[in-house]
Amino acid sequence: MPTILLALAGCSTGRAAAPAASAAAAAAPSATASSPASSPSPSGQADAAVFKLGTVQPFNRDGTKARRNVLAYRQPTAASAPRPGSPGTEWASADVLVCLDAIGPDDDYIYVNRSPWSLVYADGTVAAPSSVTYQQFDAPEYPITDRTLKVGRCIRGWITFTAPAGQRATMVEYQSVIKREAVFDWAIV
């Protein structure tokens, strides 16, 4: 059967991939959420609301049902890692969780990765995930490359970003590569 590429989460390292958490782990207090600030439509779309950290955002398209969440944010982070290559920058990290609850009839699994995630700043600038990794980055990290996620499984890990030093992001954003899916934002407080 063919598989679909649904970029939902991830992070980077050259080390062994982060272990997948069980679906039960998604129900643990640190992985569950309060009520969302807005409700997604049946197509997986959300309105323009910004959600609190810890608010689960469901995805439902063509029989594939998944959940994504931003659980925590740290800045600065990885103080003992080599400094980012750009002057006036520091490391920042977001802890994300993605679970696959059901898969459409034409697929067995999905792929997840870090590419849809970014940091958004009050002035409109955006920071993408770091293109390098160091063992001092928050762990577990997700691999840079696609990772298979099977039904009933979750993947959780830290995404590290190169961020402007002393300037805190206002949101962690998920922007799917799927054109019909909405953008989701979690407020950083």
Wavefront OBJ file of the C-alpha trace (Angstrom):
o trace
v 0.000 0.000 0.000
v 1.164 3.539 -0.590
v 1.948 5.778 2.328
v 1.269 9.437 2.848
v 3.731 12.068 3.904
v 2.172 14.074 6.672
v 4.811 16.288 8.213
v 3.612 16.616 11.786
v 6.620 16.832 14.101
v 10.247 16.037 14.757
v 13.700 17.346 15.471
v 17.297 16.700 14.589
v 20.353 14.745 15.652
v 22.898 12.434 14.128
v 22.438 10.131 17.126
v 19.948 7.281 17.294
v 16.348 8.351 16.775
v 14.255 9.247 19.793
v 12.061 6.390 20.994
v 8.398 6.624 20.168
v 6.168 7.075 23.179
v 3.127 4.875 23.614
v -0.339 6.265 23.035
v -0.813 5.978 26.793
v 2.015 8.470 27.273
v -0.032 10.982 25.325
v -2.639 10.762 28.077
v -0.139 11.612 30.841
v -0.690 14.993 32.520
v 2.293 16.588 30.768
v 0.996 15.496 27.395
v -2.691 16.279 27.771
v -4.320 19.582 27.315
v -6.842 21.964 28.632
v -9.733 22.880 26.401
v -8.556 24.494 23.189
v -9.197 28.176 22.630
v -11.017 27.215 19.430
v -12.243 24.028 17.865
v -10.973 22.585 14.611
v -13.541 21.810 11.944
v -14.100 18.197 10.830
v -11.632 18.754 7.965
v -8.787 19.418 10.400
v -8.998 23.188 9.918
v -8.818 25.530 12.912
v -9.898 29.113 13.194
v -7.371 31.895 13.690
v -7.080 31.441 17.468
v -3.767 31.046 19.256
v -3.747 28.094 21.654
v -2.173 27.673 25.071
v 0.876 25.431 25.428
v -0.404 21.949 26.198
v -3.525 22.276 24.029
v -3.956 19.249 21.766
v -4.826 20.046 18.147
v -6.518 17.220 16.232
v -5.976 16.407 12.566
v -8.654 14.506 10.644
v -8.417 14.049 6.893
v -9.453 11.169 4.628
v -9.687 8.775 7.578
v -6.301 9.739 9.038
v -6.658 11.007 12.609
v -3.711 12.435 14.513
v -3.028 14.873 17.353
v -0.272 17.451 17.728
v 0.737 19.502 20.749
v 3.399 21.913 21.988
v 4.119 21.065 25.615
v 6.927 23.457 26.589
v 9.275 26.164 25.362
v 12.771 27.112 26.593
v 14.977 30.073 25.708
v 17.877 30.234 26.078
v 18.716 26.535 26.031
v 21.742 24.332 25.312
v 24.102 26.797 27.050
v 27.027 24.339 26.855
v 26.546 23.690 23.103
v 28.593 25.636 20.569
v 26.966 29.004 19.884
v 24.801 29.389 16.776
v 26.708 30.564 13.699
v 24.915 33.902 13.350
v 25.934 36.801 15.612
v 23.280 37.911 18.108
v 21.555 34.528 18.258
v 21.017 31.801 20.848
v 19.357 28.400 21.028
v 15.646 27.987 21.821
v 13.698 24.716 22.036
v 10.087 23.538 21.824
v 8.857 20.193 23.173
v 6.312 18.760 20.707
v 4.162 15.638 20.694
v 2.398 13.933 17.784
v 0.173 10.861 18.019
v -1.445 8.823 15.228
v -4.878 7.501 16.218
v -6.171 6.141 12.894
v -4.988 5.902 9.309
v -6.926 6.278 6.066
v -7.889 3.190 4.046
v -5.042 3.562 1.534
v -2.171 3.818 4.015
v -0.428 1.835 6.764
v 1.459 4.665 8.462
v 2.547 8.287 8.102
v 5.890 10.050 8.173
v 6.568 12.832 10.648
v 9.396 15.376 10.769
v 10.308 18.772 12.169
v 9.966 20.879 9.036
v 6.425 22.235 9.643
v 7.414 23.776 12.997
v 8.749 27.321 13.507
v 8.986 30.138 16.031
v 7.087 33.376 15.366
v 8.115 36.747 16.827
v 6.059 39.868 17.588
v 7.672 41.717 14.675
v 6.589 38.980 12.229
v 9.970 37.291 11.821
v 10.081 33.509 11.817
v 12.802 31.096 13.001
v 13.053 27.665 11.389
v 14.450 24.586 13.148
v 18.242 24.511 13.422
v 20.073 22.799 10.582
v 22.733 21.518 13.013
v 22.545 19.436 16.155
v 24.705 18.988 19.240
v 24.502 16.463 22.036
v 23.920 19.382 24.437
v 20.543 20.118 22.792
v 17.449 19.196 24.789
v 16.668 15.503 24.521
v 15.072 13.500 23.180
v 15.352 15.071 19.747
v 13.630 13.882 16.593
v 15.691 12.928 13.561
v 16.075 15.450 10.773
v 14.847 12.878 8.269
v 11.316 11.472 8.088
v 10.277 9.055 10.814
v 7.548 6.436 10.405
v 4.636 6.720 12.814
v 2.226 3.783 13.086
v -1.328 3.804 14.427
v -1.507 3.898 18.220
v 1.976 5.398 18.572
v 3.231 8.831 19.574
v 6.485 10.665 18.968
v 7.637 13.355 21.362
v 10.827 15.402 21.352
v 12.549 18.771 21.410
v 13.004 20.914 18.310
v 15.914 23.353 18.637
v 15.847 26.683 16.800
v 18.378 29.463 16.172
v 16.656 32.415 17.846
v 17.473 36.114 18.209
v 19.304 36.515 21.544
v 17.201 38.146 24.230
v 14.115 38.238 22.004
v 11.499 35.715 23.065
v 9.209 34.203 20.433
v 5.508 34.863 20.868
v 4.330 31.572 19.319
v 5.355 28.107 18.213
v 3.734 27.534 14.834
v 2.780 24.412 12.893
v 2.273 24.991 9.176
v 1.509 21.854 7.228
v 2.783 21.102 3.762
v -0.792 20.047 3.010
v -2.480 23.036 1.375
v -5.947 22.367 2.774
v -4.783 22.301 6.384
v -4.789 25.380 8.586
v -1.857 26.906 10.447
v -1.824 26.263 14.208
v -0.127 28.517 16.774
v 0.639 27.943 20.465
v 1.296 31.054 22.571
v 4.535 31.290 24.514
v 3.937 32.941 27.878
l 1 2 3 4 5 6 7 8 9 10 11 12 13 14 15 16 17 18 19 20 21 22 23 24 25 26 27 28 29 30 31 32 33 34 35 36 37 38 39 40 41 42 43 44 45 46 47 48 49 50 51 52 53 54 55 56 57 58 59 60 61 62 63 64 65 66 67 68 69 70 71 72 73 74 75 76 77 78 79 80 81 82 83 84 85 86 87 88 89 90 91 92 93 94 95 96 97 98 99 100 101 102 103 104 105 106 107 108 109 110 111 112 113 114 115 116 117 118 119 120 121 122 123 124 125 126 127 128 129 130 131 132 133 134 135 136 137 138 139 140 141 142 143 144 145 146 147 148 149 150 151 152 153 154 155 156 157 158 159 160 161 162 163 164 165 166 167 168 169 170 171 172 173 174 175 176 177 178 179 180 181 182 183 184 185 186 187 188 189
